[in-house]
């Protein structure tokens, strides 16, 4: 049975500019076939089982030729898989989505296209330039600037006659050919021109000049591809509308499990930071153990369930429901959580936390809970396999505790090159460590080579994480006084934290 291929536009680079429908397809993909210039955060939104295949292209360097990409999509879909072909911008705007779609349909593969926000509009917008304006341009015209030779190039006499905005995609390497061609065809050499590099990302940079001067200005300002070139009087609007570069966001690295980074990413964006996801750990729910099965069968014996992380809440309830659990069986139960974030996850499952300690550390949770317990109580403690025993030692002085390991924290080391790039290019300014396991994962991923950390500021979420950082040779530059994601935002200087 054949699967299906979704041709999905990922937008121009800003993680927030993908459509909701496009994101939904990524989250159900069996196979993700993605291009260069795709925001990495989108790649991490795939399901755990998804096969990810990079086929990116840049000038004179194709990871996979187009005919092989077409055949790859066909073969994966013919295996009955849901294939998402994730393309920068919009699939049909110089994206060869039409070619891929026709190839697949001719071979009996169902195809659905999800439009994307094209960089030809979004890039100028983020550069402070509307592509149309009643005073200066009533039309805009989009061209590819990427061609093999001048015979297949541009009809400059026709272009020079156009009164609207001229937009050239993928043409940075041919900038001199484009500007000289327009001037030779009669376009006024003082016509305003803007070149926008890495548009809609927090590395965006814009150079402004004229047809006569822009090439030298780009050299002086060390502009790099990918870049969009705009020609026309609308460039004058940048003086007033340059909102994006004036509110430059500082990059913050998220090392948590990719599937659980959304909450932190949203908090960062709300506080004008740029989240950069590069996971070094992965949370894996365990199979139902005999200990947990017994706990489910004797829930009436427990007076409290204690959760030390959002992962514990999610894994517990998923295992409970997967094994024919009935929420009414938990009606008598009281719940304690280590912090507000864990309590919020618990609330999504229909239960309110009865106790949250003021300090969001495990010993504070145990000490505070003991004040509420009697000898007749019994505690269910479902948590990580790598959790220490301090809590158990404290609580067992008051009543019995069943400490059951329900999920594993796996170290991911395959992102070394990306981490190195982030450290060396200045793309991130802050690295918050949200647990001791993220410290372990980070150090192992970079093979204990801490060079490059001098370019960033490191942040510890609390004393346990700080100790682990120090043990592994990382001195925190900052430490959250409120040991939570909100606390990290506050210490970074964020304001929008409830």
TASULFEN-V262309 format. One record per residue. N is the residue number from 0. SS is DSSP state (a for helix, b for strand, c for the rest). OMEGA is omega in whole degrees, 0 to 359 (999 if undefined). NEAR is the number of other C-alpha atoms within 10 Angstrom. Layout:
n=N ss=SS omega=OMEGA near=NEAR
n=N ss=SS omega=OMEGA near=NEAR
This chain:
n=0 ss=c omega=180 near=8
n=1 ss=c omega=173 near=16
n=2 ss=c omega=182 near=19
n=3 ss=b omega=178 near=24
n=4 ss=b omega=172 near=29
n=5 ss=b omega=172 near=22
n=6 ss=b omega=192 near=27
n=7 ss=b omega=173 near=29
n=8 ss=b omega=183 near=29
n=9 ss=c omega=185 near=33
n=10 ss=b omega=191 near=28
n=11 ss=c omega=180 near=28
n=12 ss=c omega=176 near=25
n=13 ss=c omega=182 near=18
n=14 ss=a omega=183 near=19
n=15 ss=a omega=185 near=16
n=16 ss=a omega=171 near=17
n=17 ss=c omega=178 near=23
n=18 ss=c omega=178 near=17
n=19 ss=a omega=180 near=10
n=20 ss=a omega=178 near=12
n=21 ss=a omega=179 near=22
n=22 ss=a omega=179 near=17
n=23 ss=a omega=179 near=12
n=24 ss=a omega=178 near=22
n=25 ss=a omega=185 near=26
n=26 ss=c omega=177 near=18
n=27 ss=c omega=187 near=17
n=28 ss=c omega=167 near=25
n=29 ss=c omega=179 near=21
n=30 ss=b omega=175 near=23
n=31 ss=b omega=177 near=26
n=32 ss=b omega=192 near=21
n=33 ss=b omega=184 near=20
n=34 ss=c omega=167 near=20
n=35 ss=c omega=176 near=16
n=36 ss=c omega=175 near=18
n=37 ss=c omega=176 near=21
n=38 ss=c omega=184 near=21
n=39 ss=a omega=181 near=14
n=40 ss=a omega=180 near=21
n=41 ss=a omega=181 near=20
n=42 ss=a omega=181 near=19
n=43 ss=c omega=177 near=21
n=44 ss=c omega=179 near=21
n=45 ss=c omega=175 near=24
n=46 ss=c omega=182 near=16
n=47 ss=c omega=185 near=14
n=48 ss=c omega=190 near=10
n=49 ss=c omega=173 near=20
n=50 ss=b omega=184 near=13
n=51 ss=b omega=185 near=17
n=52 ss=b omega=180 near=13
n=53 ss=b omega=179 near=13
n=54 ss=c omega=188 near=17
n=55 ss=c omega=180 near=18
n=56 ss=b omega=166 near=15
n=57 ss=b omega=187 near=13
n=58 ss=c omega=175 near=9
n=59 ss=c omega=180 near=6
n=60 ss=b omega=180 near=9
n=61 ss=b omega=177 near=12
n=62 ss=c omega=178 near=14
n=63 ss=c omega=179 near=14
n=64 ss=c omega=186 near=12
n=65 ss=a omega=181 near=15
n=66 ss=a omega=177 near=11
n=67 ss=a omega=174 near=11
n=68 ss=a omega=178 near=16
n=69 ss=a omega=183 near=18
n=70 ss=a omega=177 near=14
n=71 ss=a omega=179 near=15
n=72 ss=a omega=180 near=26
n=73 ss=a omega=184 near=23
n=74 ss=a omega=181 near=16
n=75 ss=a omega=179 near=18
n=76 ss=a omega=179 near=25
n=77 ss=a omega=176 near=19
n=78 ss=c omega=179 near=12
n=79 ss=c omega=186 near=14
n=80 ss=c omega=171 near=19
n=81 ss=b omega=184 near=23
n=82 ss=b omega=174 near=27
n=83 ss=b omega=176 near=29
n=84 ss=b omega=187 near=27
n=85 ss=b omega=187 near=29
n=86 ss=b omega=178 near=26
n=87 ss=c omega=180 near=26
n=88 ss=b omega=179 near=27
n=89 ss=c omega=184 near=26
n=90 ss=c omega=186 near=26
n=91 ss=c omega=178 near=19
n=92 ss=c omega=183 near=21
n=93 ss=c omega=182 near=17
n=94 ss=c omega=179 near=15
n=95 ss=c omega=177 near=13
n=96 ss=a omega=178 near=21
n=97 ss=a omega=178 near=14
n=98 ss=a omega=182 near=13
n=99 ss=a omega=181 near=22
n=100 ss=a omega=180 near=21
n=101 ss=a omega=179 near=14
n=102 ss=a omega=183 near=17
n=103 ss=a omega=182 near=21
n=104 ss=a omega=179 near=13
n=105 ss=c omega=181 near=9
n=106 ss=c omega=172 near=10
n=107 ss=c omega=180 near=15
n=108 ss=c omega=177 near=20
n=109 ss=b omega=182 near=15
n=110 ss=b omega=172 near=18
n=111 ss=b omega=183 near=12
n=112 ss=b omega=176 near=19
n=113 ss=b omega=183 near=19
n=114 ss=c omega=177 near=21
n=115 ss=c omega=177 near=25
n=116 ss=c omega=185 near=21
n=117 ss=c omega=180 near=21
n=118 ss=a omega=180 near=22
n=119 ss=a omega=177 near=25
n=120 ss=a omega=184 near=19
n=121 ss=a omega=180 near=22
n=122 ss=a omega=175 near=28
n=123 ss=a omega=178 near=26
n=124 ss=a omega=180 near=19
n=125 ss=a omega=175 near=22
n=126 ss=c omega=179 near=26
n=127 ss=c omega=186 near=23
n=128 ss=c omega=173 near=24
n=129 ss=c omega=184 near=21
n=130 ss=c omega=172 near=28
n=131 ss=c omega=178 near=17
n=132 ss=b omega=187 near=16
n=133 ss=c omega=182 near=8
n=134 ss=c omega=190 near=8
n=135 ss=c omega=184 near=17
n=136 ss=b omega=178 near=18
n=137 ss=c omega=178 near=12
n=138 ss=c omega=171 near=14
n=139 ss=b omega=187 near=20
n=140 ss=b omega=186 near=15
n=141 ss=b omega=181 near=15
n=142 ss=b omega=168 near=17
n=143 ss=b omega=175 near=15
n=144 ss=c omega=184 near=21
n=145 ss=c omega=180 near=17
n=146 ss=c omega=188 near=14
n=147 ss=c omega=183 near=8
n=148 ss=c omega=184 near=8
n=149 ss=a omega=179 near=9
n=150 ss=a omega=179 near=8
n=151 ss=a omega=186 near=9
n=152 ss=c omega=191 near=15
n=153 ss=c omega=177 near=18
n=154 ss=c omega=188 near=13
n=155 ss=a omega=177 near=19
n=156 ss=a omega=177 near=15
n=157 ss=a omega=182 near=10
n=158 ss=a omega=183 near=17
n=159 ss=a omega=180 near=18
n=160 ss=a omega=183 near=12
n=161 ss=c omega=181 near=16
n=162 ss=c omega=181 near=15
n=163 ss=c omega=179 near=21
n=164 ss=b omega=177 near=24
n=165 ss=b omega=183 near=21
n=166 ss=b omega=181 near=24
n=167 ss=b omega=178 near=23
n=168 ss=b omega=174 near=19
n=169 ss=c omega=185 near=20
n=170 ss=c omega=185 near=21
n=171 ss=a omega=179 near=24
n=172 ss=a omega=179 near=15
n=173 ss=a omega=184 near=13
n=174 ss=a omega=180 near=19
n=175 ss=a omega=178 near=16
n=176 ss=a omega=182 near=15
n=177 ss=a omega=184 near=20
n=178 ss=a omega=180 near=23
n=179 ss=a omega=179 near=17
n=180 ss=a omega=179 near=19
n=181 ss=a omega=179 near=23
n=182 ss=a omega=179 near=18
n=183 ss=a omega=179 near=14
n=184 ss=c omega=174 near=16
n=185 ss=c omega=178 near=14
n=186 ss=c omega=182 near=19
n=187 ss=c omega=184 near=14
n=188 ss=c omega=178 near=16
n=189 ss=c omega=178 near=13
n=190 ss=c omega=181 near=16
n=191 ss=b omega=178 near=20
n=192 ss=b omega=173 near=27
n=193 ss=b omega=174 near=27
n=194 ss=b omega=184 near=31
n=195 ss=b omega=181 near=25
n=196 ss=b omega=178 near=23
n=197 ss=c omega=187 near=22
n=198 ss=c omega=177 near=26
n=199 ss=c omega=174 near=25
n=200 ss=c omega=181 near=20
n=201 ss=c omega=172 near=20
n=202 ss=c omega=182 near=15
n=203 ss=c omega=177 near=18
n=204 ss=b omega=184 near=19
n=205 ss=b omega=174 near=22
n=206 ss=b omega=182 near=20
n=207 ss=b omega=177 near=20
n=208 ss=b omega=176 near=19
n=209 ss=b omega=177 near=19
n=210 ss=c omega=183 near=25
n=211 ss=c omega=191 near=18
n=212 ss=c omega=192 near=16
n=213 ss=a omega=182 near=21
n=214 ss=a omega=180 near=21
n=215 ss=a omega=179 near=12
n=216 ss=a omega=178 near=16
n=217 ss=a omega=177 near=21
n=218 ss=a omega=181 near=11
n=219 ss=a omega=183 near=10
n=220 ss=c omega=176 near=11
n=221 ss=c omega=177 near=10
n=222 ss=c omega=183 near=20
n=223 ss=c omega=174 near=15
n=224 ss=c omega=0 near=15
n=225 ss=c omega=184 near=16
n=226 ss=b omega=177 near=23
n=227 ss=b omega=178 near=25
n=228 ss=b omega=177 near=28
n=229 ss=b omega=179 near=26
n=230 ss=b omega=178 near=23
n=231 ss=c omega=184 near=24
n=232 ss=a omega=179 near=20
n=233 ss=a omega=178 near=24
n=234 ss=a omega=180 near=25
n=235 ss=a omega=182 near=17
n=236 ss=a omega=184 near=16
n=237 ss=a omega=179 near=19
n=238 ss=a omega=184 near=10
n=239 ss=a omega=194 near=9
n=240 ss=a omega=183 near=16
n=241 ss=c omega=183 near=16
n=242 ss=a omega=192 near=14
n=243 ss=a omega=183 near=16
n=244 ss=a omega=178 near=18
n=245 ss=a omega=178 near=9
n=246 ss=c omega=184 near=11
n=247 ss=c omega=181 near=15
n=248 ss=c omega=175 near=20
n=249 ss=b omega=183 near=18
n=250 ss=b omega=177 near=22
n=251 ss=b omega=184 near=24
n=252 ss=b omega=176 near=24
n=253 ss=b omega=185 near=25
n=254 ss=c omega=184 near=26
n=255 ss=c omega=173 near=24
n=256 ss=c omega=186 near=23
n=257 ss=a omega=183 near=22
n=258 ss=a omega=182 near=14
n=259 ss=a omega=183 near=16
n=260 ss=c omega=186 near=20
n=261 ss=a omega=184 near=17
n=262 ss=a omega=180 near=10
n=263 ss=a omega=180 near=17
n=264 ss=a omega=179 near=20
n=265 ss=a omega=178 near=15
n=266 ss=a omega=179 near=18
n=267 ss=a omega=181 near=26
n=268 ss=a omega=178 near=16
n=269 ss=a omega=180 near=14
n=270 ss=c omega=173 near=18
n=271 ss=c omega=170 near=18
n=272 ss=b omega=179 near=25
n=273 ss=b omega=178 near=24
n=274 ss=b omega=177 near=24
n=275 ss=b omega=185 near=22
n=276 ss=b omega=174 near=22
n=277 ss=c omega=189 near=23
n=278 ss=c omega=175 near=27
n=279 ss=c omega=174 near=27
n=280 ss=b omega=176 near=23
n=281 ss=b omega=180 near=21
n=282 ss=b omega=180 near=19
n=283 ss=b omega=178 near=16
n=284 ss=b omega=179 near=19
n=285 ss=c omega=171 near=15
n=286 ss=c omega=180 near=10
n=287 ss=c omega=179 near=14
n=288 ss=c omega=177 near=13
n=289 ss=a omega=179 near=9
n=290 ss=a omega=180 near=14
n=291 ss=a omega=177 near=21
n=292 ss=a omega=178 near=13
n=293 ss=a omega=179 near=10
n=294 ss=a omega=178 near=17
n=295 ss=a omega=182 near=19
n=296 ss=a omega=183 near=12
n=297 ss=c omega=182 near=11
n=298 ss=a omega=181 near=16
n=299 ss=a omega=181 near=13
n=300 ss=a omega=184 near=15
n=301 ss=c omega=176 near=20
n=302 ss=c omega=181 near=17
n=303 ss=b omega=164 near=22
n=304 ss=b omega=186 near=21
n=305 ss=b omega=180 near=24
n=306 ss=b omega=182 near=27
n=307 ss=c omega=178 near=23
n=308 ss=c omega=172 near=21
n=309 ss=a omega=179 near=21
n=310 ss=a omega=179 near=23
n=311 ss=a omega=178 near=25
n=312 ss=a omega=184 near=25
n=313 ss=a omega=182 near=19
n=314 ss=a omega=181 near=19
n=315 ss=a omega=184 near=23
n=316 ss=a omega=176 near=15
n=317 ss=a omega=178 near=13
n=318 ss=a omega=180 near=20
n=319 ss=a omega=182 near=17
n=320 ss=a omega=178 near=11
n=321 ss=a omega=182 near=10
n=322 ss=c omega=173 near=12
n=323 ss=c omega=177 near=9
n=324 ss=c omega=179 near=15
n=325 ss=c omega=184 near=11
n=326 ss=a omega=180 near=13
n=327 ss=a omega=178 near=8
n=328 ss=a omega=181 near=13
n=329 ss=a omega=187 near=18
n=330 ss=c omega=182 near=10
n=331 ss=c omega=193 near=11
n=332 ss=c omega=166 near=16
n=333 ss=b omega=184 near=17
n=334 ss=b omega=173 near=20
n=335 ss=b omega=178 near=24
n=336 ss=b omega=185 near=29
n=337 ss=c omega=181 near=27
n=338 ss=c omega=184 near=26
n=339 ss=a omega=181 near=19
n=340 ss=a omega=177 near=17
n=341 ss=a omega=178 near=22
n=342 ss=a omega=179 near=24
n=343 ss=a omega=177 near=17
n=344 ss=a omega=177 near=20
n=345 ss=a omega=181 near=23
n=346 ss=a omega=179 near=13
n=347 ss=a omega=177 near=11
n=348 ss=c omega=173 near=12
n=349 ss=c omega=183 near=9
n=350 ss=c omega=179 near=17
n=351 ss=c omega=178 near=16
n=352 ss=c omega=178 near=21
n=353 ss=c omega=178 near=13
n=354 ss=b omega=174 near=18
n=355 ss=b omega=181 near=19
n=356 ss=c omega=178 near=19
n=357 ss=c omega=175 near=14
n=358 ss=c omega=186 near=17
n=359 ss=c omega=174 near=21
n=360 ss=c omega=188 near=18
n=361 ss=a omega=180 near=23
n=362 ss=a omega=177 near=18
n=363 ss=a omega=176 near=16
n=364 ss=a omega=181 near=25
n=365 ss=a omega=181 near=21
n=366 ss=a omega=181 near=14
n=367 ss=a omega=180 near=18
n=368 ss=a omega=181 near=21
n=369 ss=a omega=179 near=16
n=370 ss=c omega=182 near=10
n=371 ss=c omega=188 near=10
n=372 ss=c omega=171 near=16
n=373 ss=c omega=184 near=10
n=374 ss=c omega=180 near=10
n=375 ss=c omega=178 near=11
n=376 ss=c omega=174 near=15
n=377 ss=b omega=189 near=20
n=378 ss=b omega=170 near=22
n=379 ss=b omega=184 near=21
n=380 ss=b omega=177 near=22
n=381 ss=b omega=187 near=24
n=382 ss=b omega=184 near=23
n=383 ss=b omega=178 near=24
n=384 ss=c omega=182 near=14
n=385 ss=c omega=180 near=12
n=386 ss=c omega=179 near=14
n=387 ss=c omega=187 near=10
n=388 ss=c omega=183 near=10
n=389 ss=a omega=181 near=11
n=390 ss=a omega=181 near=19
n=391 ss=a omega=181 near=19
n=392 ss=a omega=181 near=13
n=393 ss=a omega=187 near=16
n=394 ss=a omega=182 near=22
n=395 ss=c omega=174 near=16
n=396 ss=c omega=180 near=11
n=397 ss=c omega=184 near=18
n=398 ss=c omega=181 near=16
n=399 ss=b omega=179 near=16
n=400 ss=b omega=171 near=21
n=401 ss=b omega=182 near=17
n=402 ss=b omega=187 near=20
n=403 ss=b omega=180 near=16
n=404 ss=b omega=185 near=20
n=405 ss=b omega=175 near=24
n=406 ss=b omega=180 near=21
n=407 ss=b omega=174 near=18
n=408 ss=b omega=183 near=19
n=409 ss=b omega=176 near=15
n=410 ss=b omega=177 near=19
n=411 ss=c omega=183 near=20
n=412 ss=c omega=186 near=17
n=413 ss=c omega=184 near=13
n=414 ss=c omega=183 near=14
n=415 ss=a omega=184 near=18
n=416 ss=a omega=179 near=12
n=417 ss=a omega=178 near=12
n=418 ss=a omega=180 near=20
n=419 ss=a omega=180 near=17
n=420 ss=a omega=181 near=13
n=421 ss=a omega=179 near=20
n=422 ss=a omega=189 near=22
n=423 ss=a omega=185 near=16
n=424 ss=a omega=182 near=10
n=425 ss=c omega=181 near=15
n=426 ss=c omega=175 near=18
n=427 ss=c omega=177 near=25
n=428 ss=c omega=184 near=19
n=429 ss=b omega=171 near=24
n=430 ss=b omega=176 near=21
n=431 ss=b omega=175 near=26
n=432 ss=b omega=188 near=27
n=433 ss=c omega=177 near=21
n=434 ss=c omega=177 near=19
n=435 ss=a omega=181 near=18
n=436 ss=a omega=176 near=21
n=437 ss=a omega=175 near=26
n=438 ss=a omega=179 near=25
n=439 ss=a omega=182 near=20
n=440 ss=a omega=180 near=22
n=441 ss=a omega=183 near=24
n=442 ss=a omega=178 near=20
n=443 ss=a omega=181 near=17
n=444 ss=a omega=180 near=22
n=445 ss=c omega=174 near=18
n=446 ss=c omega=175 near=11
n=447 ss=c omega=178 near=12
n=448 ss=c omega=186 near=12
n=449 ss=c omega=176 near=15
n=450 ss=c omega=183 near=11
n=451 ss=c omega=179 near=15
n=452 ss=a omega=178 near=17
n=453 ss=a omega=180 near=10
n=454 ss=a omega=184 near=15
n=455 ss=c omega=173 near=19
n=456 ss=b omega=180 near=17
n=457 ss=b omega=185 near=21
n=458 ss=b omega=176 near=24
n=459 ss=b omega=180 near=30
n=460 ss=c omega=181 near=26
n=461 ss=c omega=187 near=24
n=462 ss=a omega=180 near=16
n=463 ss=a omega=178 near=14
n=464 ss=a omega=178 near=23
n=465 ss=a omega=180 near=24
n=466 ss=a omega=180 near=16
n=467 ss=a omega=177 near=20
n=468 ss=a omega=181 near=23
n=469 ss=a omega=178 near=12
n=470 ss=a omega=184 near=11
n=471 ss=c omega=172 near=14
n=472 ss=c omega=179 near=13
n=473 ss=c omega=176 near=17
n=474 ss=c omega=182 near=17
n=475 ss=c omega=174 near=19
n=476 ss=c omega=182 near=13
n=477 ss=b omega=174 near=18
n=478 ss=b omega=179 near=21
n=479 ss=c omega=176 near=21
n=480 ss=c omega=171 near=17
n=481 ss=c omega=191 near=19
n=482 ss=c omega=185 near=22
n=483 ss=c omega=175 near=22
n=484 ss=a omega=177 near=21
n=485 ss=a omega=179 near=23
n=486 ss=a omega=177 near=19
n=487 ss=a omega=179 near=25
n=488 ss=a omega=181 near=21
n=489 ss=a omega=183 near=17
n=490 ss=a omega=175 near=18
n=491 ss=a omega=180 near=20
n=492 ss=c omega=179 near=12
n=493 ss=c omega=184 near=18
n=494 ss=c omega=189 near=13
n=495 ss=c omega=180 near=14
n=496 ss=c omega=178 near=13
n=497 ss=c omega=999 near=4
